[in-house]
């Protein structure tokens, strides 16, 4: 090894060349290789970075409403079983908050989105943002006025509402009230599912020759709003014989309005969806019946559809799950389905 002069040496005495450092000699090519690998990974699609860590997001309309919270539990149950990490975002019925959650979710580059939008028109914007980012979307209820999605898991709102309408019509006829009218406290008719509920129910009323007494659309979904709408419909329609609440969690507002107006013996109540109390209220006759969606099952099926799509399998684009039209006559037979798929009580 020829001697070399140290660059800082003041004398002319040559110094030996330092012995090579093995760690540095090997590390340099390894670092260059790692840097090149990171550069290549940065150019891959988002999904390729997470072969092991699969992530989904659930954008929910309003988890304060039991229906959506039960659906959330169904989404979580199936996501956990299939090995997905899940983030959940509730818009609390605010289109602005929903948009903020959508932007955050898209920026986080999840593998897929399960969507229960605040309304069908808002869903179009969400689908556009997700589509531009290459993120697939499965819609679980409410629906969309347009846009591309993997699958739409919905209840058969029209048929379920038609069947609960027939149950009410029979109850009115048994009491000789077929000349009376029925008022509707509805979810927003901007939603596709809201329009289907009203159409199916009115078909049953038309077939029975029962008149409508008007419709009021919920905005705040509060107890007070439900109470005020019910009192208004009762006061404005002396022949009113029934109220149909197109929801379930504010049933007490309707019952209190009926009681406070002195109409307990002449105005019936039916609902859409279900609360645990309904399991006793329907047999007791405090509630004529309810058209019960199966939100826990819907959440499970939405995740299953997304998983199948991400694994390259063909998925049914539009799927309708049956609604259980529950009355005093059939509630005992339907109880196992109600407890698991409707209320999420016996699900694991």
C-alpha positions in Angstrom: 0.0 0.0 0.0 1.7 3.3 -1.0 1.9 6.0 1.7 -0.3 9.0 1.4 0.1 12.4 2.9 -2.6 13.5 5.4 -4.2 16.6 4.0 -3.9 18.4 7.4 -0.4 17.4 8.1 2.2 20.2 8.5 5.2 18.0 8.1 6.3 16.1 5.2 6.2 12.9 7.1 3.9 10.5 5.1 1.1 8.8 7.0 -0.2 5.3 6.2 -3.6 5.1 4.4 -6.3 4.2 6.9 -7.6 0.7 6.7 -10.9 0.4 5.0 -14.0 0.4 7.3 -16.0 -2.6 6.4 -19.4 -1.2 7.7 -19.2 2.0 5.7 -18.1 0.1 2.6 -21.1 -2.1 2.7 -23.6 0.5 3.9 -23.2 2.9 1.1 -24.6 0.6 -1.7 -27.3 -0.6 0.7 -28.4 3.0 1.4 -28.5 3.7 -2.3 -30.5 0.6 -2.9 -33.0 1.5 -0.2 -33.4 5.0 -1.5 -34.1 3.6 -5.0 -36.7 1.2 -3.5 -38.4 4.0 -1.7 -38.6 6.0 -4.9 -40.2 3.1 -6.7 -42.7 2.6 -3.9 -43.7 6.2 -4.0 -44.7 5.7 -7.6 -47.0 2.7 -6.9 -50.8 3.1 -6.5 -52.0 3.6 -2.9 -53.4 0.1 -2.5 -50.0 -1.5 -3.4 -48.4 0.1 -0.3 -50.7 -1.8 2.0 -50.7 -5.4 0.9 -51.0 -6.4 4.6 -52.7 -3.3 6.2 -56.1 -3.0 4.5 -58.1 0.1 5.5 -61.7 1.1 5.1 -63.7 4.2 6.1 -67.4 4.4 7.0 -69.0 7.8 6.3 -72.2 7.8 8.2 -75.1 10.2 8.0 -75.7 10.5 11.7 -74.6 8.0 14.4 -76.8 9.7 17.0 -79.7 8.0 15.3 -79.9 4.3 16.4 -80.4 3.0 12.9 -77.1 4.3 11.7 -75.3 3.2 14.9 -76.6 -0.3 14.4 -75.4 -0.3 10.8 -72.0 1.0 12.1 -71.8 -2.1 14.3 -72.5 -4.3 11.3 -69.8 -2.6 9.3 -67.3 -3.0 12.2 -68.2 -6.6 12.8 -67.6 -7.7 9.2 -64.6 -5.4 8.7 -63.0 -7.0 11.8 -63.8 -10.5 10.7 -62.1 -9.8 7.3 -59.1 -8.1 8.7 -59.7 -4.5 7.8 -58.8 -1.5 9.9 -61.8 0.8 10.0 -62.3 4.5 10.6 -65.8 5.8 11.3 -67.0 9.3 10.6 -70.4 10.7 11.6 -71.7 13.8 9.7 -74.4 14.4 12.3 -76.8 15.3 9.5 -74.5 18.1 8.4 -73.6 18.3 4.7 -70.6 20.5 5.5 -69.2 18.1 8.1 -69.8 15.2 5.6 -67.8 17.0 3.0 -64.9 17.6 5.4 -64.9 13.9 6.4 -64.9 12.9 2.7 -61.9 15.1 2.0 -60.0 13.8 5.0 -60.8 10.2 4.1 -59.7 10.7 0.4 -56.5 12.3 1.5 -55.7 9.4 3.8 -55.8 7.0 0.8 -58.0 4.3 2.3 -58.6 1.1 0.2 -62.4 1.7 0.1 -65.3 3.7 1.5 -68.6 2.5 2.8 -71.0 5.4 2.4 -74.4 6.2 4.1 -74.8 9.8 2.8 -76.9 12.6 4.3 -79.0 12.7 1.2 -78.9 11.4 -2.4 -77.7 14.6 -4.0 -74.8 14.9 -1.6 -73.7 11.4 -2.5 -72.9 12.5 -6.0 -70.2 14.9 -4.8 -68.7 12.2 -2.5 -68.6 9.7 -5.3 -66.9 12.2 -7.6 -64.2 13.0 -5.0 -63.6 9.3 -4.2 -63.6 8.4 -7.9 -61.0 11.1 -8.8 -58.8 9.5 -6.1 -59.3 6.0 -7.4 -61.1 4.9 -4.2 -64.0 2.5 -4.6 -67.3 3.2 -2.8 -70.1 0.9 -1.6 -73.3 2.8 -0.7 -75.2 1.4 2.3 -78.7 2.8 2.2 -80.2 6.2 1.2 -78.7 6.0 -2.4 -77.3 8.5 -4.9 -78.8 10.7 -7.6 -75.8 9.8 -9.8 -72.1 8.8 -10.0 -70.1 5.6 -10.0 -70.1 3.1 -7.2 -69.2 -0.5 -6.7 -72.5 -1.6 -5.2 -75.6 -0.1 -3.6 -76.9 -2.1 -0.6 -80.4 -1.0 0.1 -83.6 -2.0 1.8 -86.6 -2.6 -0.4 -88.2 0.6 0.9 -91.1 0.6 -1.5 -92.2 -3.0 -0.8 -91.6 -2.7 2.9 -93.7 0.5 3.1 -96.4 -1.1 1.0 -96.6 -4.1 3.4 -96.7 -1.9 6.6 -99.4 0.2 4.9 -101.5 -2.9 4.4 -101.1 -3.8 8.1 -102.3 -0.3 9.0 -105.2 -0.5 6.5 -106.4 -3.7 8.1 -106.2 -2.3 11.6 -108.3 0.7 10.5 -110.9 -1.4 8.8 -111.2 -3.7 11.8 -112.1 -0.6 13.8 -114.5 0.7 11.1 -112.2 3.7 10.4 -111.8 3.3 6.6 -113.3 6.7 6.1 -110.5 8.3 8.2 -107.3 9.8 7.0 -103.6 9.1 7.6 -100.8 11.7 8.2 -97.2 11.1 7.4 -94.1 12.5 9.3 -91.5 11.7 6.7 -87.7 11.6 6.3 -86.5 14.1 3.6 -88.0 13.4 0.2 -84.8 14.5 -1.4 -83.6 11.0 -0.4 -84.3 8.2 -2.8 -85.3 6.0 0.1 -87.7 8.6 1.4 -89.5 8.9 -2.0 -89.8 5.1 -2.2 -91.2 4.8 1.3 -93.9 7.4 0.6 -94.8 5.8 -2.8 -95.1 2.3 -1.4 -97.2 3.4 1.6 -99.5 5.5 -0.5 -100.1 2.6 -2.9 -101.4 0.6 0.0 -103.6 3.5 1.2 -105.0 4.0 -2.4 -105.9 0.3 -2.6 -107.7 0.5 0.7 -109.5 3.7 -0.3 -107.9 5.6 2.7 -107.1 9.3 2.3 -103.9 11.0 3.0 -103.9 13.9 5.5 -100.7 15.6 4.4 -97.0 15.0 4.9 -94.4 16.8 7.0 -90.7 16.3 6.3 -88.2 16.1 9.1 -85.3 18.4 9.2 -83.8 18.2 12.7 -85.1 14.7 13.5 -85.7 15.9 17.1 -88.3 15.0 19.6 -89.8 18.5 19.5 -90.0 18.5 15.7 -91.8 15.2 15.7 -94.1 16.3 18.5 -95.0 19.6 16.7 -95.6 17.9 13.4 -97.9 15.3 15.0 -99.9 17.9 16.9 -100.2 20.0 13.7 -101.6 17.0 11.7 -104.0 16.1 14.4 -105.3 19.7 14.8 -105.7 20.3 11.1 -107.4 17.0 10.3 -110.5 16.1 12.5 -110.9 12.8 10.6 -107.2 11.7 11.3 -107.1 8.1 12.4 -103.4 7.3 12.1 -99.9 8.7 11.9 -97.0 7.1 10.1 -93.6 8.0 11.3 -91.0 7.2 8.7 -88.4 6.6 11.4 -88.3 5.1 14.9 -86.2 6.9 17.4 -88.6 9.8 17.9 -91.6 7.7 18.4 -92.2 9.1 21.9 -92.7 12.6 20.4 -95.6 11.2 18.3 -97.1 9.2 21.2 -96.9 12.3 23.5 -98.6 14.4 20.8 -101.4 11.9 20.5 -101.9 11.7 24.2 -101.7 15.5 24.8 -104.3 16.1 22.1 -106.7 13.6 23.8 -106.5 11.3 20.7 -105.2 8.1 22.3 -108.5 6.3 21.5 -108.8 7.5 17.9 -105.3 7.9 16.4 -103.1 4.9 15.7 -99.3 5.0 15.3 -97.0 3.0 13.0 -93.3 3.4 12.4 -90.5 2.6 10.1 -87.4 0.9 11.6 -87.3 -0.3 15.1 -86.3 0.4 18.7 -85.8 -2.3 21.4 -89.0 -1.0 23.1 -91.0 -2.0 20.0 -90.6 -5.7 21.0 -93.0 -5.1 23.8 -95.0 -2.1 22.4 -96.3 -4.0 19.4 -97.7 -7.0 21.3 -99.2 -4.6 23.8 -101.0 -2.7 21.0 -99.3 0.7 21.8 -97.9 0.5 18.3 -99.8 -1.1 15.4 -96.6 -2.2 13.7 -93.3 -1.2 12.2 -91.5 -1.8 8.8 -88.1 -2.9 10.1 -85.0 -2.6 8.0 -82.1 -4.8 8.8 -79.2 -2.3 9.4 -76.8 -4.7 11.0 -77.1 -7.1 8.1 -76.8 -4.2 5.6 -73.6 -3.0 7.2 -72.2 -6.6 7.0 -73.2 -7.0 3.4 -71.7 -3.6 2.4 -68.3 -4.6 3.7 -68.6 -8.0 2.1 -69.3 -6.4 -1.2 -66.3 -4.1 -0.9 -64.0 -7.0 0.1 -65.1 -9.0 -2.9 -64.5 -6.0 -5.2 -61.0 -5.5 -3.8 -60.2 -9.2 -4.4 -61.2 -8.8 -8.0 -64.5 -10.6 -7.8 -67.7 -9.5 -9.5 -70.2 -7.7 -7.2 -73.9 -7.2 -7.7 -74.3 -3.5 -8.6 -77.7 -2.9 -6.8 -78.9 -5.2 -4.1 -82.2 -5.0 -2.2 -82.6 -6.6 1.2 -86.1 -7.3 2.5 -87.8 -5.2 5.1 -89.7 -7.0 7.9 -93.3 -5.8 8.1 -93.9 -6.6 11.8 -97.3 -6.7 13.6 -98.8 -8.3 16.7 -99.6 -11.3 14.6 -96.1 -12.2 13.4 -93.6 -10.6 15.8 -92.9 -13.8 17.7 -92.0 -15.7 14.5 -89.7 -12.9 13.4 -88.1 -12.3 16.8 -84.7 -14.0 16.0 -84.2 -11.9 12.8 -85.3 -8.8 14.6 -82.9 -9.2 17.5 -79.9 -9.9 15.3 -80.3 -8.1 11.9 -82.6 -5.3 13.0 -81.4 -4.4 16.5 -77.9 -6.0 16.4 -78.6 -7.5 19.8 -77.6 -11.1 19.3 -74.9 -10.6 16.7 -71.3 -11.6 17.4 
